[in-house]
Amino acid sequence: MKRFLGSEAVQAALPSVAAAYLKTARACFRLVRDDSAKGEAILARGKPVLACFWHGRLLPMALCWRSTRGDILISRSRDGRLIANTARKLGYGVVEGSTARGQRNRGSVSAARQVVLRLQEGRLIGITPDGPRGPRMRASAGAIRLAQMAGVDLVPVSAALSPAIRIGSWDRMIVPVPVPFTRAAFLVGDPIVIPADASATERERLRLQLETEMNRLTAEADDLVGAPAVKPAEPAPA
């Protein structure tokens, strides 16, 4: 089965199938809360932002926030390529790579540069501060460094669905199901300003602020749709 799923023909066909499935699921949504207007108001300030959401919420986020200026940072793994190609089918731009802790290689530097360039073009970039490998719902320092380098704010966001499939992966990935009147919630927090001259101590404080606010929004979104809460994993060793 793994060899079959990994074949070039299947990998080429899967994004179209996945995108069609997700569009069908989205047509079934009944939004119990939709912060899209708040998100667009933040973008209307004219200052680029990085939208931060947890890796397990990637699919609900892609379906709930339909900004016409949205790009997503996605890892270069095999699963990442499938997600990236599906995101393109859904109308999103994609930056492939990672800025996570421990990913300081040529690919991560290239990804960071691409993100900065797209932000300068006025694009909205979505990133997952706990990706690509976790720990789940724990923000890495990469998001803070990237925002500081680009001179942009971080905006915590989250989304929840019920009913939905929750995969037993490290991130507890949420997969939409095409069930009529699926309850959906999309929440947007307030921008977090990252000073250009922030010290290491200040960056750590901001990282914890981002993580706390993302977890608060996620818990609230789950509660709004009646979904079971997902708890953060234990923090990575210092």
C-alpha positions as a LaTeX table, in Angstrom:
\begin{tabular}{lrrr}
\hline
Residue & $x$ (\AA) & $y$ (\AA) & $z$ (\AA) \\
\hline
Met1 & 0.00 & 0.00 & 0.00 \\
Lys2 & 2.82 & 2.41 & 0.86 \\
Arg3 & 4.49 & 1.70 & $-2.50$ \\
Phe4 & 1.15 & 2.25 & $-4.28$ \\
Leu5 & 0.50 & 5.57 & $-2.51$ \\
Gly6 & 4.06 & 6.65 & $-3.21$ \\
Ser7 & 3.89 & 6.01 & $-6.95$ \\
Glu8 & 4.20 & 9.03 & $-9.23$ \\
Ala9 & 0.80 & 8.41 & $-10.85$ \\
Val10 & $-1.00$ & 8.30 & $-7.50$ \\
Gln11 & 0.92 & 11.31 & $-6.16$ \\
Ala12 & $-0.06$ & 13.24 & $-9.30$ \\
Ala13 & $-3.75$ & 12.34 & $-8.98$ \\
Leu14 & $-4.21$ & 12.66 & $-5.22$ \\
Pro15 & $-4.15$ & 16.50 & $-4.97$ \\
Ser16 & $-7.08$ & 16.87 & $-7.37$ \\
Val17 & $-9.05$ & 14.17 & $-5.55$ \\
Ala18 & $-8.22$ & 15.67 & $-2.14$ \\
Ala19 & $-9.13$ & 19.20 & $-3.25$ \\
Ala20 & $-12.47$ & 18.03 & $-4.65$ \\
Tyr21 & $-13.20$ & 16.19 & $-1.39$ \\
Leu22 & $-12.30$ & 19.24 & 0.71 \\
Lys23 & $-14.42$ & 21.58 & $-1.42$ \\
Thr24 & $-17.37$ & 19.23 & $-0.94$ \\
Ala25 & $-16.77$ & 19.21 & 2.81 \\
Arg26 & $-16.53$ & 23.02 & 2.88 \\
Ala27 & $-19.92$ & 23.32 & 1.17 \\
Cys28 & $-21.40$ & 21.55 & 4.22 \\
Phe29 & $-20.02$ & 24.03 & 6.78 \\
Arg30 & $-22.29$ & 26.03 & 9.07 \\
Leu31 & $-20.08$ & 28.71 & 10.62 \\
Val32 & $-20.99$ & 29.31 & 14.25 \\
Arg33 & $-18.33$ & 32.01 & 14.40 \\
Asp34 & $-16.46$ & 33.65 & 11.56 \\
Asp35 & $-13.72$ & 36.20 & 12.30 \\
Ser36 & $-12.95$ & 36.77 & 8.60 \\
Ala37 & $-13.95$ & 40.44 & 8.87 \\
Lys38 & $-11.46$ & 40.93 & 11.71 \\
Gly39 & $-8.77$ & 39.19 & 9.67 \\
Glu40 & $-9.42$ & 41.39 & 6.65 \\
Ala41 & $-9.39$ & 44.51 & 8.86 \\
Ile42 & $-5.94$ & 43.53 & 10.13 \\
Leu43 & $-4.73$ & 43.09 & 6.55 \\
Ala44 & $-6.26$ & 46.44 & 5.58 \\
Arg45 & $-3.81$ & 48.23 & 7.90 \\
Gly46 & $-1.28$ & 47.79 & 5.12 \\
Lys47 & 1.31 & 46.05 & 7.32 \\
Pro48 & 2.08 & 42.45 & 6.28 \\
Val49 & 1.47 & 39.71 & 8.84 \\
Leu50 & 2.27 & 36.08 & 9.48 \\
Ala51 & $-0.88$ & 34.13 & 10.37 \\
Cys52 & 0.04 & 31.45 & 12.92 \\
Phe53 & $-2.00$ & 28.28 & 13.42 \\
Trp54 & $-1.21$ & 24.80 & 14.67 \\
His55 & $-0.18$ & 22.08 & 12.22 \\
Gly56 & $-3.18$ & 19.92 & 13.11 \\
Arg57 & $-5.54$ & 22.74 & 12.06 \\
Leu58 & $-4.08$ & 23.18 & 8.57 \\
Leu59 & $-7.06$ & 21.72 & 6.69 \\
Pro60 & $-9.80$ & 23.55 & 8.64 \\
Met61 & $-7.81$ & 26.77 & 8.30 \\
Ala62 & $-7.40$ & 26.35 & 4.54 \\
Leu63 & $-11.17$ & 25.99 & 4.21 \\
Cys64 & $-12.34$ & 28.61 & 6.72 \\
Trp65 & $-10.13$ & 31.62 & 5.88 \\
Arg66 & $-10.51$ & 32.35 & 2.19 \\
Ser67 & $-8.21$ & 35.37 & 1.84 \\
Thr68 & $-7.31$ & 36.07 & $-1.79$ \\
Arg69 & $-3.79$ & 37.01 & $-0.68$ \\
Gly70 & $-2.98$ & 33.85 & 1.24 \\
Asp71 & 0.15 & 31.70 & 0.92 \\
Ile72 & 1.08 & 28.77 & 3.15 \\
Leu73 & 4.52 & 27.62 & 4.33 \\
Ile74 & 4.66 & 23.82 & 3.96 \\
Ser75 & 7.53 & 21.38 & 4.55 \\
Arg76 & 9.33 & 19.59 & 1.70 \\
Ser77 & 8.51 & 16.08 & 2.94 \\
Arg78 & 6.51 & 13.63 & 0.80 \\
Asp79 & 3.38 & 14.35 & 2.84 \\
Gly80 & 4.23 & 18.04 & 2.62 \\
Arg81 & 4.34 & 17.88 & $-1.18$ \\
Leu82 & 0.89 & 16.29 & $-1.24$ \\
Ile83 & $-0.47$ & 19.02 & 1.06 \\
Ala84 & 1.27 & 21.72 & $-0.98$ \\
Asn85 & $-0.18$ & 20.49 & $-4.28$ \\
Thr86 & $-3.63$ & 20.19 & $-2.71$ \\
Ala87 & $-3.33$ & 23.74 & $-1.35$ \\
Arg88 & $-2.51$ & 24.97 & $-4.86$ \\
Lys89 & $-5.66$ & 23.25 & $-6.16$ \\
Leu90 & $-7.61$ & 25.17 & $-3.50$ \\
Gly91 & $-6.19$ & 28.45 & $-4.80$ \\
Tyr92 & $-3.39$ & 29.10 & $-2.31$ \\
Gly93 & 0.18 & 30.02 & $-3.05$ \\
Val94 & 2.80 & 27.80 & $-1.41$ \\
Val95 & 6.27 & 28.34 & 0.03 \\
Glu96 & 8.02 & 24.99 & 0.45 \\
Gly97 & 10.46 & 24.62 & 3.33 \\
Ser98 & 10.64 & 25.14 & 7.07 \\
Thr99 & 11.92 & 27.70 & 9.53 \\
Ala100 & 11.57 & 25.41 & 12.55 \\
Arg101 & 14.14 & 24.79 & 15.24 \\
Gly102 & 16.75 & 22.37 & 13.95 \\
Gln103 & 15.98 & 23.11 & 10.31 \\
Arg104 & 18.85 & 25.53 & 9.64 \\
Asn105 & 19.91 & 24.24 & 6.28 \\
Arg106 & 19.98 & 25.71 & 2.80 \\
Gly107 & 16.30 & 24.85 & 2.33 \\
Ser108 & 15.19 & 26.63 & 5.49 \\
Val109 & 17.17 & 29.76 & 4.60 \\
Ser110 & 15.65 & 29.74 & 1.12 \\
Ala111 & 12.15 & 29.34 & 2.59 \\
Ala112 & 12.71 & 32.26 & 4.96 \\
Arg113 & 13.86 & 34.45 & 2.08 \\
Gln114 & 10.82 & 33.50 & 0.01 \\
Val115 & 8.52 & 34.31 & 2.91 \\
Val116 & 10.13 & 37.73 & 3.39 \\
Leu117 & 9.85 & 38.52 & $-0.33$ \\
Arg118 & 6.19 & 37.54 & $-0.46$ \\
Leu119 & 5.43 & 39.55 & 2.65 \\
Gln120 & 7.04 & 42.56 & 1.00 \\
Glu121 & 4.69 & 41.98 & $-1.96$ \\
Gly122 & 1.73 & 42.30 & 0.41 \\
Arg123 & 0.97 & 38.58 & 0.61 \\
Leu124 & $-0.48$ & 36.98 & 3.72 \\
Ile125 & 1.62 & 34.01 & 4.83 \\
Gly126 & 0.28 & 31.21 & 7.00 \\
Ile127 & 2.78 & 29.27 & 9.11 \\
Thr128 & 2.55 & 26.43 & 11.64 \\
Pro129 & 4.88 & 27.21 & 14.57 \\
Asp130 & 4.76 & 23.59 & 15.80 \\
Gly131 & 5.57 & 22.10 & 12.38 \\
Pro132 & 6.89 & 20.10 & 10.76 \\
Arg133 & 7.55 & 17.61 & 13.59 \\
Gly134 & 6.22 & 19.09 & 16.83 \\
Pro135 & 5.93 & 19.01 & 19.76 \\
Arg136 & 2.20 & 19.49 & 19.18 \\
Met137 & 0.84 & 22.96 & 19.96 \\
Arg138 & 4.22 & 24.27 & 21.15 \\
Ala139 & 5.52 & 27.31 & 19.28 \\
Ser140 & 9.11 & 27.16 & 18.05 \\
Ala141 & 11.37 & 30.19 & 18.13 \\
Gly142 & 11.41 & 30.18 & 14.31 \\
Ala143 & 8.16 & 32.14 & 14.04 \\
Ile144 & 9.55 & 34.93 & 16.23 \\
Arg145 & 12.87 & 35.05 & 14.35 \\
Leu146 & 11.07 & 35.15 & 11.00 \\
Ala147 & 8.73 & 37.96 & 12.05 \\
Gln148 & 11.66 & 39.93 & 13.45 \\
Met149 & 13.67 & 39.47 & 10.27 \\
Ala150 & 10.73 & 40.46 & 8.04 \\
Gly151 & 9.56 & 43.33 & 10.23 \\
Val152 & 5.98 & 42.02 & 10.47 \\
Asp153 & 3.44 & 41.19 & 13.15 \\
Leu154 & 2.26 & 37.72 & 14.14 \\
Val155 & $-1.49$ & 37.05 & 14.17 \\
Pro156 & $-2.66$ & 33.94 & 16.05 \\
Val157 & $-5.60$ & 32.18 & 14.38 \\
Ser158 & $-7.41$ & 28.87 & 14.75 \\
Ala159 & $-10.30$ & 26.84 & 13.36 \\
Ala160 & $-12.37$ & 23.90 & 14.54 \\
Leu161 & $-14.91$ & 21.51 & 13.02 \\
Ser162 & $-17.48$ & 19.05 & 14.33 \\
Pro163 & $-18.00$ & 16.38 & 13.22 \\
Ala164 & $-14.53$ & 15.71 & 11.84 \\
Ile165 & $-11.92$ & 12.96 & 11.69 \\
Arg166 & $-9.00$ & 13.31 & 14.10 \\
Ile167 & $-5.99$ & 11.35 & 12.92 \\
Gly168 & $-3.77$ & 9.77 & 15.57 \\
Ser169 & $-0.67$ & 11.55 & 14.25 \\
Trp170 & 1.68 & 13.66 & 16.37 \\
Asp171 & $-0.33$ & 16.80 & 15.53 \\
Arg172 & $-3.80$ & 15.22 & 15.89 \\
Met173 & $-4.60$ & 16.39 & 12.36 \\
Ile174 & $-8.25$ & 17.34 & 11.81 \\
Val175 & $-9.75$ & 16.12 & 8.53 \\
Pro176 & $-13.12$ & 17.59 & 7.44 \\
Val177 & $-15.96$ & 15.24 & 6.51 \\
Pro178 & $-18.74$ & 16.15 & 4.04 \\
Val179 & $-21.59$ & 15.99 & 6.56 \\
Pro180 & $-24.43$ & 18.53 & 6.17 \\
Phe181 & $-24.44$ & 21.33 & 8.75 \\
Thr182 & $-20.93$ & 20.61 & 10.00 \\
Arg183 & $-20.26$ & 23.16 & 12.73 \\
Ala184 & $-17.24$ & 25.31 & 11.94 \\
Ala185 & $-15.51$ & 28.12 & 13.80 \\
Phe186 & $-12.76$ & 30.46 & 12.61 \\
Leu187 & $-11.10$ & 32.69 & 15.20 \\
Val188 & $-8.59$ & 35.52 & 14.79 \\
Gly189 & $-6.57$ & 36.97 & 17.65 \\
Asp190 & $-4.92$ & 40.36 & 17.98 \\
Pro191 & $-1.59$ & 41.10 & 16.26 \\
Ile192 & 1.56 & 40.47 & 18.29 \\
Val193 & 4.23 & 43.07 & 17.55 \\
Ile194 & 7.81 & 41.76 & 17.31 \\
Pro195 & 10.31 & 44.61 & 17.86 \\
Ala196 & 13.26 & 44.65 & 15.47 \\
Asp197 & 15.66 & 45.00 & 18.41 \\
Ala198 & 14.04 & 42.37 & 20.66 \\
Ser199 & 16.57 & 40.62 & 22.89 \\
Ala200 & 16.74 & 36.85 & 23.35 \\
Thr201 & 14.81 & 37.21 & 26.62 \\
Glu202 & 12.13 & 39.33 & 24.93 \\
Arg203 & 11.87 & 36.86 & 22.03 \\
Glu204 & 11.24 & 34.02 & 24.47 \\
Arg205 & 8.53 & 36.06 & 26.21 \\
Leu206 & 6.89 & 36.73 & 22.83 \\
Arg207 & 7.15 & 33.06 & 21.87 \\
Leu208 & 5.30 & 32.07 & 25.03 \\
Gln209 & 2.71 & 34.80 & 24.41 \\
Leu210 & 2.11 & 33.47 & 20.90 \\
Glu211 & 1.83 & 29.87 & 22.11 \\
Thr212 & $-0.56$ & 30.79 & 24.93 \\
Glu213 & $-2.83$ & 32.84 & 22.66 \\
Met214 & $-2.88$ & 30.16 & 19.95 \\
Asn215 & $-3.87$ & 27.53 & 22.52 \\
Arg216 & $-6.55$ & 29.82 & 23.97 \\
Leu217 & $-8.08$ & 30.41 & 20.53 \\
Thr218 & $-7.92$ & 26.70 & 19.69 \\
Ala219 & $-9.65$ & 25.71 & 22.94 \\
Glu220 & $-12.33$ & 28.35 & 22.35 \\
Ala221 & $-12.88$ & 27.19 & 18.76 \\
Asp222 & $-13.25$ & 23.56 & 19.86 \\
Asp223 & $-15.71$ & 24.59 & 22.57 \\
Leu224 & $-17.81$ & 26.63 & 20.10 \\
Val225 & $-18.35$ & 23.63 & 17.80 \\
Gly226 & $-18.62$ & 21.05 & 20.58 \\
Ala227 & $-15.43$ & 19.20 & 19.65 \\
Pro228 & $-13.21$ & 17.41 & 22.19 \\
Ala229 & $-10.31$ & 19.54 & 23.36 \\
Val230 & $-6.83$ & 18.71 & 22.08 \\
Lys231 & $-4.10$ & 19.14 & 24.67 \\
Pro232 & $-0.59$ & 20.38 & 23.86 \\
Ala233 & 2.22 & 17.85 & 23.99 \\
Glu234 & 4.99 & 18.13 & 26.54 \\
Pro235 & 7.47 & 20.90 & 25.63 \\
Ala236 & 10.70 & 19.88 & 23.93 \\
Pro237 & 13.71 & 19.59 & 26.25 \\
Ala238 & 15.59 & 22.87 & 26.55 \\
\hline
\end{tabular}
